[in-house]
Amino acid sequence: MIGFLVVAETHKFYAKSLQNQPLKEKVHEAELEIKTWTESSNKFGMLDFIMYLIYRALKMGYECVYYYFMPFIVVFLTFLTQG
């Protein structure tokens, strides 16, 4: 917990060390604009949706084979090589 607090406070340490720098006065503070999915400008349209479906299908296949079926395959192959 202490390590996390130290890392979380590091940006304040660096910000305080740069108080007298002339470059800090020349750089304006940027505004952060948060958009939801419906408000964002989606340039790709249907291509983005198709790529997402391909990603989900590959991810599901990888997770099913690697995490669920691979242990059974290894045990089965070990059984076949023994006999």
Beta strands, then each sheet from edge to edge (+ up, - down):
end
